[in-house]
Amino acid sequence: MAITTPRDQTYLGALTALAPALLAGLVLQGTAQAQSWRIAPALKATATTTSNVGLQASGTMDTVVTVTPQVQLLGTGPDYRLTGTLAADAVVYLGRSRTDRVFPRGSLALNGRVVDRLLFVDAELGADTTSSLPFDLLTDGATTYNVGTTTRQRFSPYIDRELSPSSRITARTDHVLTQGRGTSTIANNADAYVQTHTARYDLRPEPTGLRGEWNYQNTSYNDSTAGGLTLQTARISALYAPDPTLILGLTGGRDAASYTTNNVSETLRGVALRWAPSERTVLDALLEKRFFGNGWTVNFSHRSPFMAISAGTVRQATTYAARLGVLQAGGDVATLVDAILQTRIQDPGLRQIAVQDLIAKRGLPNTLTGPVDLFSRTVQLQQGANVTLALLGVRHTVTLRIFRTRTEDLRGPTEDSVIGLASDATQRGATLGLTRRLTPEMSADLTFTHTKTDGLGPNLALRSSNSIVRLGVTHSLSPRTTLSGAVRHQTGSSTLIGVDATESAVSVGMLHRF
């Protein structure tokens, strides 16, 4: 993968050479002290007979077999924590309607302490299947058509130091490489390098305080001859805490951006709020005047022994590659269930086992549908809102995600379009899942998903929509083996590829954890 500038190549080369030795040192350091490891291999196999294997206007029947070996890892020591799931979907089309493929999937994350109370490091390797075309018909997760693979590597050393009981300084540098491989030219051109540097000083409000922060982000693509897309923000916030649960703030600073033929710099000003009435409930809000107009980030989360809910709304400047680097479009069901079980199971390792066991036995999805990251090689203005909910009862489980996202390319006064397909679009969608435990060994689940994408500006003529209804049954043969069966019906339409299609399918599967 090519990096845009020689300076970036040299810097990233040094980081790449340093990372393995540093990460190995953290693990070896823990071998002489108390540590614990859990390795949980599993094998999942699913056979799906579908009336329309590619969701095309004229359907082709085929049986698709997906075999997924996976390994879950959890390792902890005095100075590190390693977690992850490594898997691969091997997809075989028995009727030879399509070419057999293998999709790597999973993530491996390491959090380590290099110098006590000073220097730390985060690192991650990840691979995900994503839609390979904007405005495409989306995959259902079983036949894996119209998707590509996005891989990412992240290395993030950082300093975190308490200067006094009320003051702290942090500094972090993130380096993320993303690579896209799929069925379209757009997916194959997604290789990028994103570097983000941040520094922050906090003086805890007692009742007055101060926060200063600086953020720099540069995104460069592998075949670009320009210096990349740059976003830079510096702000100072005056803080006031009228009581321990509430912090109010006034912010001011400078906002700058460099993209395509534009270089802009504006004064930044705004207000901030943090309300945390308990450790289970948090509301964070930041509203500011930015170089692109009004910007905001508002996040709310609440958890209880039977419920986890999160909601957020954002209006921000970002880049396509930066979003691919985190891949947070969907709602992660394991995270929701983990939040619910925190009050019941304190040990993280035991809780991870309980989370995966509950998901397998109740037939819960791994993620809930979210918006697709639309391709564009300029800075984008992203505005959206989402709500994610999980309710866990003795016999019933409810999962819900609702989202709306509007993405627009930022252009200068003389720019009518950008190179390639613009990202201008509005996406809406919802996923509702209902699960009922019929017997101690058997559960039934019903899922409804609907997504819709409408193009804006240069994409005004483009649109797509998908609707999927799925009914499934899960049966536990033993604590380690689970059988499943499902029927589904879906409809889709897309002006980009000229398709209006329907599909019906039946599937059977087995999951065995060794």
C-alpha positions, -999 to +999 in steps of 0.1 A: +000+000+000+015+034-010+016+063+014+013+097-001+044+115+011+080+103+019+077+118+053+046+097+060+064+066+047+094+071+070+072+078+100+049+049+095+078+026+088+093+035+121+060+028+138+056-005+120+091-016+131+085-005+167+050-020+172+058-057+171+086-054+196+066-032+219+036-054+218+057-086+224+074-069+252+041-062+270+030-098+268+064-112+278+064-087+307+032-103+320+044-139+318+065-134+349+035-120+368-002-130+373-020-134+341-049-154+326-058-165+291-090-178+276-091-192+240-125-203+228-126-219+193-159-224+175-172-236+142-204-223+125-219-238+093-250-224+075-268-237+044-292-213+027-314-222-003-325-190-020-348-182-049-327-153-060-290-157-050-279-123-061-311-104-055-314-096-092-344-086-114-345-122-127-337-145-099-314-176-100-320-203-074-290-217-056-279-232-023-252-212-005-231-229+022-211-207+046-186-222+069-172-199+096-143-211+119-136-186+146-115-181+177-123-158+207-094-146+227-092-130+261-058-124+278-051-103+308-019-095+327-007-067+350+003-045+320-019-056+291-053-068+280-058-086+247-093-093+233-106-103+200-125-126+177-108-140+146-130-156+119-134-162+082-166-168+062-159-194+035-188-191+010-195-219-015-223-217-041-233-253-048-252-243-080-221-224-092-242-193-097-213-173-083-176-176-076-167-191-042-151-166-019-135-162+016-143-131+037-119-126+067-137-110+096-130-101+132-108-078+153-078-082+177-073-053+202-044-048+226-044-023+255-011-021+272+009-001+298+045+006+289+054+030+317+033+031+349+010+061+351+026+077+320+029+058+287+003+034+272-004+018+238-035+006+219-033-015+188-058-032+166-061-055+136-096-057+120-115-070+090-151-065+082-175-072+053-191-041+039-212-030+010-190-027-021-212-001-039-230+030-027-267+028-033-264-010-037-287-037-024-274-047+010-263-081+021-285-102+044-256-117+063-261-152+050-255-153+012-230-124+013-236-110-021-226-074-031-200-071-004-163-065-001-137-067+027-123-037+045-092-044+066-076-019+091-045-018+112-042+008+140-013+017+163-019+043+190+007+051+216-004+077+241+006+096+273-019+098+302-005+115+334-021+129+365-003+161+374-022+166+406-055+152+422-074+177+400-054+180+368-045+156+340-026+157+307-031+133+278-015+132+243-022+105+217-012+097+182-033+073+161-022+058+128-047+038+108-043+020+075-074+008+057-077-013+026-108-022+006-113-052-016-146-059-033-165-062-066-163-026-076-136-001-086-148+022-058-142-005-032-107-013-046-097+024-045-105+028-007-069+022+005-060+051+028-038+063+057-053+083+085-032+099+111-047+117+141-028+136+168-045+149+199-034+167+231-055+177+261-051+193+295-079+190+321-083+209+353-113+194+371-140+219+380-142+224+418-165+242+410-145+260+383-121+244+359-104+245+325-098+223+295-075+229+266-073+206+236-058+203+201-068+179+174-051+173+140-062+148+114-048+141+079-063+116+055-043+105+024-053+080-003-028+056-019-031+070-055-034+106-046-008+132-056-020+158-032-010+163+004-043+148+017-073+161+035-066+180+068-089+189+097-074+209+126-091+222+158-078+240+189-102+250+217-102+262+253-132+255+275-140+272+308-159+248+330-183+252+359-198+224+381-228+237+402-230+201+417-210+169+413-234+155+387-234+185+363-206+202+344-212+233+322-187+248+297-180+277+273-157+269+244-136+291+221-108+285+197-098+281+160-111+257+134-092+250+101-095+226+071-077+219+039-095+199+012-095+198-026-089+234-036-100+249-003-082+263+027-105+277+054-099+289+090-127+302+113-132+312+149-147+284+170-172+291+198-198+271+217-212+255+248-207+221+265-226+200+290-220+167+309-247+153+332-240+120+350-266+115+378-252+080+383-225+057+369-252+041+348-265+072+331-245+098+312-254+127+289-226+145+270-233+175+247-211+199+227-226+226+204-203+249+185-200+273+156-175+256+132-159+263+098-188+245+081-215+261+101-232+247+133-217+215+146-227+193+175-222+160+192-248+147+217-246+113+233-269+097+259-265+062+275-283+044+303-281+008+315-298-013+341-299-050+349-325-055+322-320-027+297-293-008+278-300+022+256-279+047+237-289+076+216-269+102+198-270+130+172-240+145+154-231+172+128-195+171+120-168+172+093-152+139+085-137+118+058-147+085+043-114+068+052-116+080+088-150+064+093-138+032+077-110+032+103-135+027+131-163+009+114-190+019+139-219+021+115-239-008+130-252-012+166-231-039+183-254-063+201-226-078+222-218-044+237-254-038+246-257-072+263-224-066+281-237-033+295-268-051+308-248-079+325-222-055+341-243-053+373-248-091+374-213-103+365-183-082+376-155-103+361-149-092+325-138-127+314-168-145+328-191-117+315-177-122+279-185-159+281-221-152+294-226-126+266-216-150+238-236-178+254-268-157+255-264-145+219-259-180+207-288-196+226-313-168+218-303-165+182-295-128+185-277-110+156-241-097+161-250-062+148-280-041+141-282-025+107-266+010+104-258+035+076-233+027+049-202+048+045-205+063+011-173+068-009-158+102-016-123+116-015-130+150+000-141+162+034-178+153+041-204+170+062-222+143+082-254+149+101-273+121+117-291+106+147-296+071+160-312+052+189-300+017+199-319-004+225-317-038+241-342-052+266-333-085+283-361-104+302-364-139+315-381-151+284-380-122+260-353-101+243-359-070+223-333-053+201-339-021+182-319+004+161-332+035+143-310+058+124-310+087+099-278+101+083-273+128+058-239+131+041-227+158+018-194+166+002-179+199+012-171+219-020-157+253-026-176+282-043-162+272-078-165+234-074-195+217-089-185+181-083-157+160-070-136+132-086-156+100-086-190+094-071-202+120-046-214+110-012-244+133-011-273+112+002-298+107+030-300+072+047-328+060+069-333+027+085-345+006+113-340-029+127-364-045+152-357-080+167-380-099+190-368-131+207-389-154+229-376-184+249-401-212+242-384-238+264-351-239+283-335-253+252-354-235+224-360-199+213-378-182+184-369-149+169-385-125+145-365-097+128-376-068+106-351-046+088-358-017+064-332+007+049-336+035+024-310+057+007-320+088-014-294+107-033-289+145-030-273+170-054-252+152-079-268+119-068-304+132-070-314+104-095-300+076-073-319+057-046-321+023-031-342+005-005-342-029+012-367-047+034-361-080+051-384-101+073-369-131+090-383-158+113-359-182+130-357-209+157-327-218+178-323-251+197-295-259+221-285-296+218-259-292+246-241-263+263-217-263+234-238-270+204-267-250+190-289-257+159-308-230+141-333-227+112-349-197+096-371-185+067-369-150+053-384-128+026-368-096+012-374-070-014-350-045-028-347-018-055-318+003-067-316+028-095-278+026-096-278-009-109-314-010-123-327-037-100-361-043-085-360-078-069-376-101-044-362-132-027-374-160-004-350-183+014-348-211+040-316-218+060-303-243+085-272-239+106-251-253+135-228-236+159-204-257+180-181-241+206-151-263+215 
